Each structure stands twice: as C-alpha cells, then as structure tokens.
Amino acid sequence: MKLYKKIILGVAACVALSACDDWLDVNTNPNTPISTDAEFHQRLPWMQFYMEHIYHIVASNTSFYCGHFYRNNAREGGAAKWQLDSSTRAANAQQWFFTQVGVNCNDLYNQAMEAGAYHYAGAAKFFRAYGFMMLTDLFGEIPYNDAFGENPSPVYDNGKTIFLGCITDIDEAIELFSRQQEAINNVTPVDLVEGDSWNGGDADKWLKMCYLLKARWLNHLVKKEAGNYKDGKYDAPEILNCLAKAQQSNADNTVIKHTDTNTPSHDVLGWNEPIDYSALYSCIGMNSNIYITKCYYDNLTNFDGKGIEDPRADKFIPWTRSMKGPETPIDIKWSDDGLWRRSMGVDMQTDILSQSGPYALSFDATTQSWYCDSPTRKGDTIYVWTTCGGTGYAGGVDILYRRNKSYDTSALSGVFYARPTSPSLMASYSEACFIKAETLFRQGDKSGAFIAYKEGVKASIDFVNDQIGVWTSEDGKLESCPSFTHIEQADIDNFLNNALGNSSDITLGKILTQKMLAMPYSNENWNDMRRCDYDTNIFMNWDKSYYYRNTPAGFTYCPEDKSPRRWKQASYELTYNTTNLAAIGSQVPGAAELGEGWYNNNLICTLPVWWDSNQE
C-alpha cells in the first residue's frame, strides 16, 4: 500500500551484498531504479538481512519483560520494570518489515513463479508469514490483506485472520520448497544458492525451518480448545507432525554466521551500520549498562536447586578483569588464575532500582581497578556489563571490550549471543526439542517429554561449545578468559545426568525455563510468558520486580492484576491510519472495556493479542 511504499525504492538500490556497482548493472534506468529492476534472486539476501535484524532488534526489547536482564535506560529498563508507558522498538518492527521485507514479498513471489523458481517463491511466502506473525504477536491487529495494495489508508485485520493467514502462507512455503524448480520456455531458473545467505541454497533446511515455525506458532494456541489448527484450535497432533519434519540435529539449524570487517556496505535503510555483524551486537553487545539478573544467574548456576552449575553459565554470564580484595564477596566466582571475575545478578526482588542501582562502573587507570563514584553504591562493582568489543566496527584488538583501551586490566568479556560475530539462530534443533517436550508433557507423556527436554539442553550446550571453538581457533589468547574456554564433556554429562531431574519430576516450568536459557534473546520468551500468564509456579526464580510492586505510578499503565500483553501501535499507524485503527476496536480482545480511543488508552499494553485471549 502507498503508506508503506514511500521509502522502499531504496531496496532496489541495495539488492546485492557486494559492491554498489553491482546493483547499477541490473537497473533499466540506473538513475531512477524501480521495484521491477531487482531480479528475484537479488531481493532475497536483503530480505533475509532485514528480517533477521528486525526479529532480533525486537527481541532485544521484549526479552526484558521476562526478568533475565536489566538496563539503566527508559526503553529496556522500562520493560524490565513493567513501566508500560516506556518506549519500545515498535517503529523498528513496523517500519522495517513493511518497507524493507514485506513490500518485496509479492514481487519476489510473482517473479519466481513466472520463472519456475519455486524455492524463491517459497521464500516469499516464508517471509510474509514470518513477518506478519511477528507483528501480530506484538501489536495484535495490523493491516494484512490490504497491506500492499493501492489504498493509502489500509484497513486492519483482526488477530485470528492474520494468524490463520500466516499459517496458510507457511503451508504454501512448505509445498513450494518441496517442489523441484523447473525450466520455463527452456530457461533454467536461478538456483537458490545464488541468493540464499541463510542456508546456502539448501531447500531441505528451508523446509525444516518452515516446519519448526509452524510448530512454534501452533503451540501459541494452548489457550484455545483442542481441534483442527485450520480453525484456530490447539492441534497437538499437528505440532508433533511438524516437529517430526523439522530439525533432527544441530546440523539442520538455520544459523547466520556473522563477520566483523567494518565493511563499507551499510544498512542504508535502517541505522546506517555495517551489514555483516550481529543485530544483537548492535542492540546489546555494543551498549553499556546492561546486566543479567539474579533470576537468570540462579537458573544458570543452581538450576532446580541441585547445586550443579550449568556448563553454559560462564559463557552466558559476563566476566571482567579484576583483582580480589579483602572485602570481595565470597560467592563471586573467579578464574583459576585469579585475573577474571564473573558478574553477579541484579536482584530485582530488592529495592536496588529504587536506590539508583546498579551504578555504572568506572575504571581507575592509576590503580588499574574498578570503582563506583557514588558513595552509596560502592558495592555495585559486583555487577558486570554485557558489553563486548570487536576488531572491525569497534576498532579493537580482539572481541573483548576495554573500558580504557590502554589497559587490558579493564577488559570485559561480553556474552555469548551478543558479540559482533555471534551466530544468529533463526531456527534450531534445540527449540524443536523444547516444543516437543512441552507438547508431550501436556499430553501426559512425561517419559517422552523428558527425553526431548534433555536433548534440547544438550543441543544448546553443543551449539555453544562449537562456537567457542570457532572463536578460540581465530584467537587463542581468548582462552585465558572463562567466557571462551572449552566446555569439558565431563561437565556436560554431569549437568545432563544430575541437574535436569528425571521423567518422574519433569515439569512445564523446567522445560520452559531451560528453553529460555537456550534462547535468551528470542521473542518466544515473551510469547511463552504471556501464554502461561506469567505464572511464578512455571517460570523458575521469576517474579514481578520489587520496583514494579512498589511504584504505584506504574499501575496507571499496568495495574497489579495485569501484565504486559502487547505493544502500542507504532507512531506511523497512530498518526496516519487512525480511522482504520479505531474501526478494528470492536474485534480486539478487551478493547470495549477501554472505550473510544482504546488504542491510546493507558491500559492498551495490557490487552491480550488474539492467540493469548479467550476469543474463538
């Protein structure tokens, strides 16, 4: 639609991941590129780039609702404190999908079908499903059927329509990826490998990814009555059927391998940053004042109270160079050589946030030590930022961050998933295992659930260990930091066999908590919290923060009996499409209680989206 097409022609000018000269060669009129100038195989890598970035940029915000991370700022910090009048990444989600991914889907599909390039057509359906499902997860109702037509003020569709439409699209993507591409008029279509930056042209991996996403989305329907998924019902047999065709090992993962070269090729339609590094580095790793919480720390260091540390703990909890002093708390973990100190977790169940903590650390070059320049917050040196460095964009000597570039003693490790070269998982065997475990558990098959749950944890540990090997093979000096040491098989076996419990004591809480640990920056964490109603009996060591419970001003936007359920619409919709937004209110769960102007009501973020509601 015209509202979303105003700034998309730049995509035609950025259709290749190589030099800018390449796209000039494909334009009929290089001075005025139009959408048809971009061939279908040239659209795909940029759609992939933006879709991955959108998803993880959004996840870098939504993850803070779930109690594992805190940041001293309004947006992510507001999410962690459930101050729902805080800003979100709504504009990024809405604008980047509509103008940089979604607007290309029809052209990609039509061009590919005409050429017999069914795998590219399948990718078009995949991205349409992926993006719109993400948006309905966030906003509930959005323009869907009318989204890319000529109407400058597109009408909204309700959540059920969007959800079922996305399922139809992913089913068509599955059908298209299952077909062989065919020559049309004796012209052989471009092979998928020419445009696929995610799976290297492996259609089987695309199929497995489609089946996983379908299982993921159908699993959102646990609040609906049992029945056929095509009717919007909870369909456990179909979930298990999809998982049988999804990833069967880590080798089937769709994983994006990032580099950090400070390439001159920049994201010209987004933040004007290099296109090669991880989106989570952009949102988490390169930023300061982001901490892990005690909930996250406890789940990693003493899962289920078994006294056995998760072998991923040293990789997921940040470290800093430090020196042990006489007042150092005894429960802080140090490296064997005493040069690295691991962070503690910010206890969100205390008044630390109300008391201006955690306070940012400073580095004293004279003593080469850390300090807090707030007399009342000196103890906050136990909390380490998740900030990391890099050799490309950050211009460092390695992937450690140094608060003072002249001193190695000011180094911070960062965390596994938020470095510039951290792999981005778009579809994983580990997630498939956890969804299977949950589905079987809900059916009463505890034995099968435990096997899948344990395998999901193992898959995550193995994935982490493999990437640690990549980093240390590139820079052996990193092994001096526990964040980069190889995980020993004995530690893996001890954790898997003695910390996870057994089939008789498996719970939904264990499954979902381990799923969240394996996928710390995923929108599925917020989806899981919502569909399980933020149940403290399910999410281990989690509860609403002390700050939220003791700051009545926040109840204006999130009363004590409510919780974060959706995002307020992006400003573009509120400003330019208000009439249609208002009109969909009669179909929005709970909107009638908010009255006219429901979309701007203080309680808008507490309204459930369709799959999270009791609507048919």
FENNOR-V238095 format. One record per residue. N is the residue number from 1. RES is the residue in one small letter. PSI is psi in whole degrees, -180 to 180 (NA if undefined). OMEGA is omega in degrees with one decimal (NA if undefined). Layout:
<<N/RES/PSI/OMEGA> <N/RES/PSI/OMEGA>>
This chain:
<<1/m/159/-172.0> <2/k/-34/-179.7> <3/l/-37/-176.4> <4/y/-4/-177.8> <5/k/-4/-171.1> <6/k/-34/-175.6> <7/i/22/-175.9> <8/i/-10/-177.1> <9/l/-20/175.0> <10/g/-25/177.6> <11/v/-38/178.8> <12/a/-20/179.3> <13/a/5/-176.7> <14/c/41/-169.2> <15/v/0/178.4> <16/a/147/-179.4> <17/l/-2/179.5> <18/s/-149/-173.5> <19/a/156/-178.9> <20/c/-27/-179.7> <21/d/-30/-175.1> <22/d/-43/-176.7> <23/w/-27/177.8> <24/l/-29/-178.1> <25/d/-19/-175.0> <26/v/-3/-178.4> <27/n/134/172.9> <28/t/-43/176.0> <29/n/98/-174.9> <30/p/-25/-177.8> <31/n/-22/179.7> <32/t/76/-178.2> <33/p/143/175.1> <34/i/167/-171.5> <35/s/-32/-177.5> <36/t/-10/177.6> <37/d/-27/-177.7> <38/a/120/176.7> <39/e/159/-170.2> <40/f/-38/-177.7> <41/h/-15/177.3> <42/q/-20/176.4> <43/r/-38/-167.4> <44/l/-49/-175.9> <45/p/-34/178.9> <46/w/-32/172.4> <47/m/-39/177.4> <48/q/-45/-179.6> <49/f/-51/-176.3> <50/y/-36/-180.0> <51/m/-43/177.7> <52/e/-43/-179.7> <53/h/-45/179.2> <54/i/-49/-175.0> <55/y/-47/-174.8> <56/h/-27/172.3> <57/i/-45/177.2> <58/v/-45/-178.7> <59/a/-31/178.3> <60/s/-16/175.9> <61/n/-51/-174.6> <62/t/-29/-178.5> <63/s/-25/-177.3> <64/f/-16/174.6> <65/y/-19/-166.0> <66/c/2/170.0> <67/g/8/-178.3> <68/h/-18/-175.0> <69/f/155/175.3> <70/y/146/175.0> <71/r/140/178.1> <72/n/71/173.2> <73/n/177/-175.0> <74/a/-40/-172.0> <75/r/-70/-179.1> <76/e/-39/176.8> <77/g/-39/176.3> <78/g/-39/177.4> <79/a/-44/-179.1> <80/a/-32/-179.3> <81/k/0/-177.4> <82/w/38/171.4> <83/q/89/-165.3> <84/l/4/169.6> <85/d/1/179.6> <86/s/158/177.9> <87/s/161/177.7> <88/t/-176/174.6> <89/r/27/-176.0> <90/a/-43/-178.5> <91/a/-41/177.2> <92/n/-47/-177.4> <93/a/-50/-175.8> <94/q/-51/-173.9> <95/q/-46/-174.8> <96/w/-38/177.9> <97/f/-52/-175.1> <98/f/-44/-171.4> <99/t/-12/-174.6> <100/q/-16/176.8> <101/v/-63/-173.2> <102/g/-39/-176.8> <103/v/-18/178.3> <104/n/-12/-171.6> <105/c/-47/-178.1> <106/n/-43/178.9> <107/d/-43/178.3> <108/l/-46/-178.6> <109/y/-50/-175.9> <110/n/-44/179.1> <111/q/-43/-177.4> <112/a/-43/179.1> <113/m/-40/179.2> <114/e/-30/-178.3> <115/a/-2/-176.3> <116/g/14/-178.9> <117/a/73/-170.3> <118/y/-26/179.2> <119/h/-37/174.9> <120/y/-39/176.3> <121/a/-38/176.0> <122/g/-39/177.5> <123/a/-38/178.2> <124/a/-45/178.5> <125/k/-38/177.5> <126/f/-50/-176.5> <127/f/-35/176.1> <128/r/-45/179.3> <129/a/-47/-176.4> <130/y/-49/-175.5> <131/g/-46/-178.7> <132/f/-33/176.8> <133/m/-39/176.3> <134/m/-42/-178.0> <135/l/-39/178.0> <136/t/-29/171.6> <137/d/-38/-175.0> <138/l/-49/-170.0> <139/f/-17/-177.0> <140/g/-72/-176.3> <141/e/136/179.4> <142/i/163/169.7> <143/p/126/-176.3> <144/y/-73/-179.3> <145/n/-29/-177.1> <146/d/9/-166.6> <147/a/-41/-171.9> <148/f/31/174.6> <149/g/-159/-176.8> <150/e/-7/-177.8> <151/n/118/-179.4> <152/p/-13/177.2> <153/s/81/-173.3> <154/p/144/178.9> <155/v/156/180.0> <156/y/153/169.8> <157/d/155/178.9> <158/n/168/-174.4> <159/g/-39/-179.1> <160/k/-43/178.6> <161/t/-45/-179.4> <162/i/-46/-178.9> <163/f/-52/-177.6> <164/l/-31/175.5> <165/g/-40/177.9> <166/c/-38/177.0> <167/i/-41/176.5> <168/t/-42/179.6> <169/d/-41/-179.3> <170/i/-32/174.1> <171/d/-40/178.1> <172/e/-37/176.5> <173/a/-42/177.8> <174/i/-44/179.7> <175/e/-40/-177.4> <176/l/-39/177.5> <177/f/-20/178.3> <178/s/-15/-178.0> <179/r/157/171.0> <180/q/138/174.6> <181/q/150/-176.1> <182/e/149/178.3> <183/a/138/175.8> <184/i/125/-177.3> <185/n/41/177.9> <186/n/16/176.9> <187/v/117/179.9> <188/t/127/-178.4> <189/p/156/177.7> <190/v/133/179.4> <191/d/149/-177.9> <192/l/-31/-177.2> <193/v/-25/-177.0> <194/e/-25/-176.5> <195/g/-2/-170.5> <196/d/106/179.1> <197/s/-4/-179.4> <198/w/-53/-171.8> <199/n/11/175.6> <200/g/30/178.4> <201/g/9/-178.5> <202/d/98/-178.0> <203/a/-29/179.2> <204/d/-38/176.2> <205/k/-38/176.1> <206/w/-42/178.2> <207/l/-47/-179.3> <208/k/-39/177.6> <209/m/-42/178.1> <210/c/-44/179.9> <211/y/-38/177.7> <212/l/-46/-178.8> <213/l/-38/177.2> <214/k/-44/177.7> <215/a/-42/178.7> <216/r/-48/-176.0> <217/w/-41/178.4> <218/l/-28/178.2> <219/n/-18/176.0> <220/h/-17/-171.2> <221/l/24/-176.0> <222/v/-20/178.6> <223/k/-9/178.9> <224/k/159/178.0> <225/e/158/-179.8> <226/a/144/179.4> <227/g/-158/-176.9> <228/n/130/-177.6> <229/y/-27/-179.6> <230/k/-15/176.1> <231/d/9/-178.6> <232/g/28/179.6> <233/k/162/175.9> <234/y/118/-170.6> <235/d/81/-177.8> <236/a/-43/178.5> <237/p/-39/179.7> <238/e/-35/175.9> <239/i/-48/-179.8> <240/l/-36/176.4> <241/n/-43/177.8> <242/c/-43/-177.8> <243/l/-29/176.5> <244/a/-19/-179.2> <245/k/3/178.8> <246/a/-158/-176.8> <247/q/137/177.9> <248/q/-4/176.2> <249/s/171/177.5> <250/n/-22/178.7> <251/a/-20/-179.6> <252/d/-3/-177.3> <253/n/146/164.6> <254/t/108/-174.6> <255/v/132/-179.2> <256/i/122/178.7> <257/k/121/-176.6> <258/h/156/172.5> <259/t/174/-179.8> <260/d/75/-174.2> <261/t/-1/-172.7> <262/n/44/-178.5> <263/t/145/175.6> <264/p/-13/175.8> <265/s/116/-174.5> <266/h/160/175.8> <267/d/84/-170.8> <268/v/-17/-179.3> <269/l/-5/-177.7> <270/g/-102/-174.2> <271/w/7/179.7> <272/n/45/177.1> <273/e/161/177.1> <274/p/145/-172.8> <275/i/-5/-169.5> <276/d/-22/-175.5> <277/y/169/-174.5> <278/s/141/175.5> <279/a/-33/179.4> <280/l/-27/171.4> <281/y/-42/-179.6> <282/s/-38/-174.1> <283/c/-28/-175.5> <284/i/-60/-168.9> <285/g/-37/-177.6> <286/m/-2/-174.6> <287/n/157/-176.8> <288/s/172/173.9> <289/n/29/173.4> <290/i/130/-174.0> <291/y/158/167.7> <292/i/158/179.7> <293/t/168/177.7> <294/k/-35/176.1> <295/c/-50/179.5> <296/y/-45/-179.8> <297/y/-47/-177.7> <298/d/-39/179.2> <299/n/-28/178.7> <300/l/-32/-174.0> <301/t/-18/-177.6> <302/n/58/-175.2> <303/f/128/177.6> <304/d/23/176.7> <305/g/21/-177.6> <306/k/-10/179.9> <307/g/19/-179.5> <308/i/123/-177.4> <309/e/138/175.3> <310/d/131/179.9> <311/p/-13/175.3> <312/r/-7/-172.9> <313/a/-46/-178.9> <314/d/-20/-178.8> <315/k/-27/-176.7> <316/f/-17/178.3> <317/i/130/-175.8> <318/p/154/178.2> <319/w/158/171.4> <320/t/151/170.1> <321/r/140/-174.9> <322/s/174/175.6> <323/m/133/-179.8> <324/k/132/179.0> <325/g/175/-177.4> <326/p/-23/-178.7> <327/e/10/179.8> <328/t/127/178.6> <329/p/141/-173.6> <330/i/-19/-176.9> <331/d/6/175.3> <332/i/137/179.5> <333/k/137/178.2> <334/w/155/173.0> <335/s/162/-176.7> <336/d/-33/-179.7> <337/d/1/176.3> <338/g/13/-176.1> <339/l/-15/-178.3> <340/w/136/-179.4> <341/r/132/-179.9> <342/r/145/-179.1> <343/s/151/164.6> <344/m/171/-179.8> <345/g/140/178.4> <346/v/123/-177.2> <347/d/102/-177.5> <348/m/-7/178.4> <349/q/4/175.7> <350/t/180/-178.0> <351/d/20/-175.1> <352/i/-40/-178.7> <353/l/-33/178.4> <354/s/-17/-178.2> <355/q/29/175.7> <356/s/20/177.2> <357/g/171/-11.7> <358/p/139/-175.8> <359/y/140/-177.6> <360/a/141/179.9> <361/l/153/171.7> <362/s/157/-179.5> <363/f/128/178.7> <364/d/109/-177.1> <365/a/-28/-178.6> <366/t/-49/179.7> <367/t/-8/-176.2> <368/q/55/-179.0> <369/s/166/-178.7> <370/w/149/176.3> <371/y/163/171.2> <372/c/130/-178.2> <373/d/19/171.9> <374/s/119/-177.3> <375/p/-30/-176.5> <376/t/-6/-175.2> <377/r/26/-175.9> <378/k/-30/-179.0> <379/g/-8/-177.4> <380/d/-1/174.4> <381/t/-12/179.0> <382/i/-11/-178.5> <383/y/128/-176.2> <384/v/134/176.1> <385/w/157/174.1> <386/t/9/-176.9> <387/t/140/175.1> <388/c/176/178.7> <389/g/-161/179.3> <390/g/158/-177.2> <391/t/-16/-177.0> <392/g/-89/-176.1> <393/y/-41/-178.0> <394/a/-16/176.8> <395/g/27/-179.8> <396/g/180/-179.4> <397/v/-17/178.2> <398/d/-165/-176.5> <399/i/11/171.3> <400/l/150/174.4> <401/y/136/177.0> <402/r/121/-179.7> <403/r/-36/171.5> <404/n/112/-172.2> <405/k/-16/-178.8> <406/s/-9/-173.2> <407/y/120/173.6> <408/d/-23/-179.3> <409/t/-4/176.9> <410/s/19/-173.3> <411/a/144/171.5> <412/l/146/-173.4> <413/s/-28/-166.7> <414/g/-173/-179.3> <415/v/161/-166.1> <416/f/-49/-170.5> <417/y/-1/-171.3> <418/a/21/175.2> <419/r/162/-179.1> <420/p/-33/-179.3> <421/t/18/175.0> <422/s/139/177.8> <423/p/143/176.9> <424/s/116/179.3> <425/l/117/175.6> <426/m/-26/177.8> <427/a/126/-172.5> <428/s/150/173.8> <429/y/-37/179.8> <430/s/-47/178.7> <431/e/-41/178.6> <432/a/-41/179.7> <433/c/-43/-178.2> <434/f/-38/176.5> <435/i/-41/177.8> <436/k/-44/179.7> <437/a/-45/179.5> <438/e/-45/-177.5> <439/t/-45/178.6> <440/l/-39/178.5> <441/f/-43/179.4> <442/r/-24/177.3> <443/q/-2/179.1> <444/g/6/180.0> <445/d/80/-177.0> <446/k/-36/-179.8> <447/s/-50/178.1> <448/g/-37/179.2> <449/a/-42/-178.6> <450/f/-40/179.0> <451/i/-46/-179.2> <452/a/-40/178.9> <453/y/-48/-179.9> <454/k/-40/179.1> <455/e/-35/177.2> <456/g/-42/177.3> <457/v/-46/179.8> <458/k/-43/-179.7> <459/a/-40/178.5> <460/s/-46/179.7> <461/i/-45/-179.8> <462/d/-40/178.8> <463/f/-45/178.4> <464/v/-46/-177.5> <465/n/-39/179.2> <466/d/-42/-179.1> <467/q/-35/174.8> <468/i/-41/177.8> <469/g/-36/177.6> <470/v/-48/-177.8> <471/w/-44/-177.2> <472/t/-25/174.3> <473/s/-28/178.4> <474/e/-29/-178.5> <475/d/95/-176.0> <476/g/-24/-178.3> <477/k/-20/-179.9> <478/l/-24/-176.6> <479/e/-13/176.6> <480/s/-17/178.1> <481/c/130/-178.3> <482/p/-19/177.6> <483/s/-15/-175.1> <484/f/13/179.2> <485/t/147/179.0> <486/h/138/176.8> <487/i/123/-176.5> <488/e/145/-178.3> <489/q/-35/179.4> <490/a/-38/178.9> <491/d/-37/177.0> <492/i/-49/-178.1> <493/d/-42/-179.7> <494/n/-43/-179.7> <495/f/-47/-177.9> <496/l/-37/-173.9> <497/n/-21/-172.4> <498/n/-13/-177.0> <499/a/-22/-171.8> <500/l/-7/-177.5> <501/g/-150/-178.9> <502/n/-178/-175.4> <503/s/-23/-178.5> <504/s/-25/-178.2> <505/d/14/177.5> <506/i/143/179.0> <507/t/162/174.6> <508/l/-34/179.3> <509/g/-43/178.4> <510/k/-43/-178.8> <511/i/-50/-175.0> <512/l/-33/177.7> <513/t/-43/176.9> <514/q/-34/175.8> <515/k/-43/179.6> <516/m/-35/177.6> <517/l/-37/179.5> <518/a/-27/-175.7> <519/m/64/-170.2> <520/p/-28/179.7> <521/y/71/-179.8> <522/s/141/175.1> <523/n/-21/179.9> <524/e/-25/177.9> <525/n/-46/177.7> <526/w/-39/177.0> <527/n/-42/179.3> <528/d/-42/178.7> <529/m/-41/-177.9> <530/r/-48/-174.8> <531/r/-17/174.3> <532/c/14/171.8> <533/d/37/174.7> <534/y/41/-174.3> <535/d/118/179.8> <536/t/-17/175.3> <537/n/-13/179.5> <538/i/-49/-174.5> <539/f/107/-168.3> <540/m/133/178.0> <541/n/12/-178.9> <542/w/146/168.2> <543/d/166/174.4> <544/k/146/-175.3> <545/s/154/174.0> <546/y/-42/-178.4> <547/y/-47/179.4> <548/y/-48/-174.3> <549/r/-21/-174.6> <550/n/20/177.0> <551/t/85/-173.9> <552/p/-26/180.0> <553/a/-32/179.9> <554/g/-21/-179.4> <555/f/-17/176.4> <556/t/-34/-176.7> <557/y/-22/178.9> <558/c/85/179.4> <559/p/163/-173.6> <560/e/-25/179.4> <561/d/11/-179.1> <562/k/177/179.5> <563/s/164/179.9> <564/p/122/-175.7> <565/r/-21/179.6> <566/r/172/171.2> <567/w/148/168.5> <568/k/147/-178.2> <569/q/151/176.9> <570/a/155/-175.4> <571/s/-30/179.9> <572/y/-41/180.0> <573/e/-41/-179.0> <574/l/-30/-176.7> <575/t/-43/-169.3> <576/y/-10/-175.6> <577/n/35/-172.5> <578/t/-40/-176.4> <579/t/-46/-179.9> <580/n/-34/176.1> <581/l/-45/178.7> <582/a/-37/-174.6> <583/a/-27/-177.7> <584/i/-7/-174.5> <585/g/-33/-178.9> <586/s/-15/-179.0> <587/q/5/-177.1> <588/v/127/-180.0> <589/p/119/175.8> <590/g/-6/-175.8> <591/a/-32/-178.4> <592/a/-33/-179.5> <593/e/-22/-179.2> <594/l/-16/175.8> <595/g/-167/-179.1> <596/e/141/-176.1> <597/g/26/-177.5> <598/w/-34/-175.2> <599/y/-15/176.2> <600/n/5/-179.3> <601/n/149/179.5> <602/n/-27/-175.4> <603/l/12/-175.1> <604/i/-38/-175.5> <605/c/-6/177.8> <606/t/-1/178.3> <607/l/130/-179.9> <608/p/150/169.5> <609/v/171/-170.4> <610/w/-51/-174.8> <611/w/-17/-179.8> <612/d/3/-173.2> <613/s/180/176.1> <614/n/12/175.3> <615/q/147/175.0> <616/e/NA/NA>>
